Amino acid sequence: MEKLIKRHLNLIKNTSLSFQRYLINDLPWEEQLVGIKGSRGVGKTTLLLQYIKKNYNTSDKALYISLDDLYFFENKLIDFVEYFVAKGGEHLFIDEVHKYKNWSIELKNIYDIYPNLRVVFTGSSLLEILNSRSDLSRRALVYNMQGLSFREYLNLNTNSDFKPIKLNDLLNNHIDYAMQISKEIKPLKHFDNYLKTGYFPFYNQNEILYYKRLQEIINMIIEIELPLLRQTDLSIVSKIKQLIYVISQSVPFKPNITSLANKIQITRKTLLEYFNYLDDANVFNSIYKSSYGISILQKPEKLFLENPNYLYAIKNDAPNIGSVRETFFLNQLAEQHRITYPDKGDFLVNETYLFEIGGKNKTNKQIENIENAFIAADDIEFGYQNKIPLWLFGFLY
């Protein structure tokens, strides 16, 4: 027990507050049970430690623990919580809950037994709150944490302090926002680097090994998290890897389910399940005709990789720039908005705004005479009328 507390204090001591992720000011930290899901490496652990340092520092009222600690192989979480509350603990921050066998049952019991204890937990993107053995959907408020937005990347990389922009404000005032931002930095100077290596916060630790780490993240999802959290058989790991590779070479991918299933020698039903799992795991980003009532066996209209950095990490050669642009746009918008596949254009946002994605010479031809239609254009610093710089959509979170 003392080792856990010492480890907590050492982590708090060595946590920097110089750069903080977007969720730190958005989460309802004072609620009784809050969950944060996200891919490995997006910064969930740092988020917890920064909140503790800002609000509690070394106070014994708050404590960070990780359930992959060896202590919890021999000791129950609920017994630890009993000790923590008896000692005056008020706010518990639990990392890596998916590494603990009965995490959902014990969290439910903790919620019911200790109504005055606030708990924040993190876990894999594949964490199932609704379908876990003990349904936590009525108890836990759960949020998904993405990688760095372009705004966050600029703040971290240039010591800037740009604030998020609401979508409606961006659409109505994009020229003013672009001019204000461009007075401080040259966004196009940084945008290409972000698309290639800027999505995960560890990009500045070792750029040479960056793509290797991305491949390791995907391998961990396939080899460890899918068998653990979706009960996939280890014997099909190679087929899932084959599926990711095939799709990565031609994204955005319009799936022919029968052809693809035959190619990797699995059934149609199994293939659609894989799509769903990899979407949940933040490896794929799928879009459908409708954002409502999507079933696990529904065919997506288009498949993208979750972020543009994955394109550069997985593809054999340089990815198609059109695919990179669309992947970026979808990734940045999907964090807070509903994205569906329209009859015309590339993306329909919130069933209201139609977007066509392209380069600086993209015209209105494909979306002319359509209300609330816009062009997100790459390689321009400022827009005009309904033509908006693509990079500016990286300021939404």
C-alpha positions in Angstrom: 0.0 0.0 0.0 2.8 2.4 0.9 4.5 1.7 -2.4 1.4 2.8 -4.3 1.3 6.1 -2.4 5.0 6.7 -2.9 4.6 6.0 -6.6 1.6 8.4 -6.7 3.7 11.2 -5.1 6.6 10.6 -7.4 4.4 10.8 -10.5 2.7 14.0 -9.3 6.1 15.6 -8.6 7.4 14.8 -12.1 4.2 15.9 -13.9 4.4 19.1 -16.0 1.5 21.5 -16.3 3.1 23.4 -19.2 0.8 21.8 -21.8 -2.7 20.4 -21.0 -5.1 18.4 -23.2 -8.5 19.7 -24.2 -10.5 17.5 -21.9 -9.0 18.8 -18.7 -11.4 21.7 -18.7 -14.3 19.9 -20.2 -14.8 16.8 -18.0 -17.2 16.8 -15.1 -14.5 15.8 -12.6 -16.8 16.3 -9.6 -19.3 13.6 -10.7 -19.3 10.4 -8.7 -18.1 8.1 -11.6 -16.4 9.4 -14.7 -14.7 7.2 -17.4 -12.1 8.2 -20.1 -11.6 5.8 -23.0 -8.9 6.2 -25.6 -6.0 4.7 -27.6 -2.7 4.0 -25.8 -0.5 7.1 -26.0 -3.1 9.8 -26.4 -2.4 11.1 -22.9 -5.0 9.7 -20.5 -2.5 9.1 -17.7 -1.0 12.5 -18.0 -4.5 14.0 -17.9 -5.3 12.4 -14.6 -1.9 13.4 -13.0 -2.2 17.0 -14.2 -5.7 17.3 -12.7 -4.5 16.0 -9.4 -1.5 18.3 -9.4 -3.6 21.3 -10.2 -6.4 20.6 -7.7 -4.8 18.5 -4.9 -1.0 18.5 -5.4 0.3 16.2 -2.6 -3.0 16.1 -0.5 -3.9 12.6 0.7 -7.5 13.3 -0.3 -6.7 12.3 -3.9 -4.8 9.3 -5.2 -3.7 7.9 -8.5 -3.4 4.1 -9.0 -3.0 1.9 -12.0 -4.7 -1.5 -12.1 -1.8 -3.1 -14.1 0.3 -2.7 -10.9 1.4 -6.0 -9.5 -0.3 -5.1 -6.2 -3.7 -5.7 -7.8 -2.8 -9.2 -8.9 -3.0 -10.2 -5.2 -5.3 -7.6 -3.8 -8.9 -6.5 -4.6 -9.6 -3.0 -5.7 -12.7 -2.8 -3.5 -10.6 -3.6 -0.4 -8.1 -0.9 -1.4 -10.9 1.6 -1.7 -12.2 0.7 1.8 -8.8 1.5 3.2 -8.5 4.7 1.1 -11.9 6.1 2.2 -11.1 5.1 5.9 -8.0 7.3 5.7 -10.0 10.3 4.4 -9.7 9.7 0.7 -12.2 11.6 -1.4 -11.1 11.4 -5.1 -9.7 8.2 -6.6 -8.1 8.2 -10.1 -7.8 4.7 -11.5 -5.8 4.0 -14.7 -5.9 0.9 -17.0 -9.1 -0.6 -15.6 -9.3 -3.1 -18.5 -6.2 -4.8 -17.1 -8.2 -5.8 -14.0 -10.5 -8.9 -14.3 -13.6 -7.8 -12.5 -13.3 -4.0 -13.0 -17.0 -3.4 -13.9 -18.5 -5.3 -11.0 -16.2 -3.7 -8.4 -16.7 -0.2 -9.8 -20.4 -0.8 -9.5 -20.1 -1.9 -5.9 -17.8 1.0 -5.1 -20.3 3.4 -6.6 -23.1 1.9 -4.5 -21.2 1.5 -1.2 -19.3 4.8 -1.2 -21.7 7.5 -2.5 -19.4 10.4 -1.4 -16.3 9.0 -3.1 -15.6 10.4 -6.6 -13.9 8.0 -9.0 -12.3 8.7 -12.4 -11.1 5.7 -14.4 -9.4 5.3 -17.8 -9.3 2.3 -20.1 -8.9 1.0 -23.6 -11.0 2.4 -26.5 -12.6 -1.1 -26.5 -13.9 -0.8 -23.0 -17.6 -1.7 -23.0 -19.6 0.1 -20.3 -23.1 -0.9 -21.5 -22.3 -4.5 -22.2 -19.9 -5.2 -19.3 -20.9 -7.9 -16.8 -22.2 -5.2 -14.6 -23.9 -2.5 -16.6 -22.4 0.9 -15.6 -24.2 2.9 -18.2 -26.6 4.4 -15.7 -23.8 5.2 -13.3 -20.7 6.3 -15.3 -20.3 9.3 -17.5 -17.9 8.1 -20.2 -15.8 10.2 -22.6 -13.6 9.4 -25.5 -10.1 11.0 -25.7 -8.6 11.6 -29.1 -5.1 12.4 -30.1 -3.8 15.9 -30.5 -5.9 18.3 -32.6 -4.0 20.6 -34.9 -4.7 23.4 -32.4 -3.2 21.4 -29.6 -0.2 20.5 -31.7 0.5 24.2 -32.4 0.1 25.1 -28.8 2.6 22.4 -27.8 5.0 23.0 -30.6 5.1 26.8 -30.7 4.2 27.7 -27.1 1.0 29.3 -28.3 -2.3 29.5 -26.5 -5.0 29.1 -29.2 -8.5 28.4 -27.9 -11.0 26.0 -29.5 -13.5 27.3 -32.0 -17.1 26.2 -32.2 -18.1 24.8 -35.6 -20.9 27.4 -36.3 -18.5 30.2 -35.4 -15.8 28.8 -37.7 -18.2 28.5 -40.6 -19.5 32.1 -40.2 -16.3 33.8 -39.3 -13.5 31.7 -40.8 -11.7 34.7 -42.5 -11.4 36.5 -39.1 -10.2 33.4 -37.3 -7.6 32.6 -40.0 -6.3 36.1 -40.0 -6.0 36.2 -36.2 -4.2 32.9 -36.1 -1.9 33.8 -39.0 -0.7 36.9 -37.2 0.9 34.7 -34.6 2.1 31.7 -36.6 2.1 30.4 -40.2 -0.3 27.4 -40.0 0.7 25.9 -43.3 4.3 25.8 -42.2 3.3 23.3 -39.5 0.3 21.5 -41.0 2.2 19.0 -43.1 4.3 17.9 -40.1 1.1 17.4 -38.1 -0.5 15.3 -40.7 2.6 13.0 -40.8 3.7 12.9 -37.1 1.7 15.2 -34.9 -1.3 13.3 -33.7 0.1 11.5 -30.6 1.6 13.6 -27.8 4.8 11.5 -27.8 5.7 12.7 -31.4 8.5 14.9 -29.9 10.2 12.2 -27.9 11.8 10.3 -30.7 10.7 11.1 -34.2 12.8 8.3 -35.7 10.9 5.7 -33.8 7.5 7.4 -34.1 6.0 5.2 -36.8 7.3 2.1 -35.1 5.5 3.1 -31.9 2.3 3.6 -33.9 2.6 0.1 -35.4 3.2 -1.2 -31.9 0.0 0.5 -30.7 -2.0 -1.2 -33.5 -0.4 -4.6 -32.8 -1.2 -4.3 -29.1 -4.9 -3.6 -30.0 -5.0 -6.7 -32.2 -2.9 -9.1 -30.2 -3.9 -8.2 -26.6 -6.9 -5.9 -26.3 -9.2 -7.6 -28.9 -8.8 -11.0 -27.4 -9.1 -9.6 -23.8 -12.1 -7.2 -24.4 -13.9 -8.7 -27.4 -12.9 -12.4 -26.9 -11.5 -12.7 -30.5 -9.5 -15.9 -31.0 -5.8 -15.6 -31.2 -5.8 -17.8 -34.3 -7.4 -14.9 -36.3 -4.9 -12.2 -35.3 -3.1 -12.6 -38.7 -6.4 -12.2 -40.6 -7.2 -9.0 -38.7 -3.7 -7.7 -39.6 -4.3 -8.6 -43.2 -7.6 -6.8 -43.2 -6.0 -3.6 -41.8 -3.2 -3.8 -44.3 -5.5 -4.3 -47.3 -7.7 -1.4 -46.3 -4.8 0.9 -45.5 -3.4 0.6 -49.0 -6.6 2.1 -50.6 -8.3 4.4 -48.0 -10.9 5.8 -48.1 -12.1 2.3 -48.7 -15.6 1.5 -50.1 -16.0 -2.0 -48.9 -17.2 -4.8 -51.2 -18.0 -7.1 -48.3 -18.3 -10.4 -50.3 -15.0 -9.8 -52.2 -13.1 -8.7 -49.2 -14.4 -11.6 -47.1 -13.3 -14.1 -49.8 -9.9 -12.5 -50.1 -9.0 -13.0 -46.4 -11.1 -16.2 -46.1 -13.6 -15.3 -43.5 -17.4 -15.0 -43.4 -19.3 -11.8 -44.2 -20.6 -11.7 -40.6 -17.2 -12.0 -39.1 -15.8 -9.3 -41.5 -18.5 -6.9 -40.4 -17.7 -7.7 -36.7 -14.1 -6.9 -37.4 -15.0 -3.6 -38.9 -17.0 -2.7 -35.8 -14.3 -3.8 -33.4 -11.5 -1.9 -35.2 -13.8 1.2 -35.3 -14.3 0.9 -31.5 -10.6 0.5 -31.1 -9.9 3.7 -32.9 -8.0 2.0 -35.7 -10.7 2.7 -38.3 -13.1 5.6 -38.7 -16.3 4.4 -40.5 -19.1 6.5 -41.9 -22.6 5.4 -42.7 -25.6 6.8 -44.5 -27.2 7.5 -41.1 -25.6 8.1 -37.7 -28.6 6.5 -35.9 -29.4 2.9 -35.2 -26.1 1.5 -36.5 -25.8 -2.3 -35.9 -22.7 -4.3 -35.6 -23.6 -6.1 -38.9 -24.3 -3.0 -40.9 -22.0 -2.3 -43.8 -20.2 1.1 -43.6 -20.3 3.2 -46.7 -16.6 4.2 -46.4 -13.7 3.2 -44.2 -10.9 5.5 -43.2 -7.9 5.0 -40.8 -8.6 6.8 -37.5 -6.0 9.5 -38.0 -3.6 10.6 -40.8 -0.5 9.5 -39.0 -1.6 5.9 -39.3 -1.7 6.4 -43.1 2.0 7.2 -43.1 2.9 4.5 -40.6 1.1 1.6 -42.4 1.2 2.3 -46.2 4.1 1.0 -48.2 4.4 4.2 -50.2 3.4 7.8 -49.7 -0.3 8.0 -49.1 -2.6 9.8 -51.6 -2.9 13.4 -50.4 -6.7 13.3 -51.0 -7.0 10.4 -48.5 -4.8 12.3 -46.0 -7.0 15.4 -46.2 -10.3 13.4 -45.8 -8.9 11.4 -43.0 -7.8 14.6 -41.2 -11.2 16.3 -41.7 -13.2 13.3 -40.5 -10.9 12.8 -37.5 -11.1 16.4 -36.3 -14.9 16.7 -36.8 -15.9 13.3 -35.4 -14.7 14.2 -31.9 -17.8 16.4 -31.3 -20.0 16.0 -34.3 -22.1 13.4 -36.2 -20.6 12.6 -39.7 -22.5 10.7 -42.3 -22.1 9.8 -46.0 -24.0 12.1 -48.3 -25.4 11.5 -51.8 -23.3 14.5 -53.0 -20.1 15.8 -51.5 -17.7 14.0 -49.2 -19.2 14.4 -45.7 -22.5 15.5 -44.1 -22.1 17.0 -40.6 -24.9 17.0 -38.1 -27.4 16.3 -40.9 -26.9 20.0 -41.8 -23.6 21.0 -43.3 -22.2 19.4 -46.5 -18.5 19.4 -47.1 -16.3 18.8 -50.1 -12.6 18.2 -49.3 -9.8 19.2 -51.8 -6.8 21.2 -52.7 -6.6 25.0 -53.2 -8.1 24.8 -56.7 -11.2 22.9 -55.6 -14.3 24.5 -57.0 -18.0 24.5 -56.1 -19.0 22.4 -59.1 -20.0 19.3 -57.1 -21.9 21.2 -54.4 -23.3 24.2 -56.3 -26.8 25.3 -55.5 -26.8 23.3 -52.2 -27.6 25.2 -49.0 -25.1 25.0 -46.2 -22.4 23.5 -48.5 -18.7 24.3 -48.0 -15.3 23.5 -49.4 -12.5 22.6 -47.0 -9.4 23.4 -49.1 -5.8 22.5 -48.4 -2.8 24.7 -49.1 -4.6 28.0 -48.5 -4.0 30.3 -45.5 -7.2 32.2 -45.9 -10.6 31.3 -47.3 -13.4 33.2 -49.1 -17.1 32.9 -48.9 -17.8 29.1 -48.5 -14.2 28.1 -49.1 -12.5 27.5 -45.8 -8.8 26.5 -45.1 -8.7 22.8 -44.2 -6.2 23.4 -41.4 -8.7 25.6 -39.6 -10.9 22.6 -38.9 -8.1 21.4 -36.6 -9.2 24.1 -34.1 -12.5 22.5 -33.1 -11.2 20.8 -30.0 
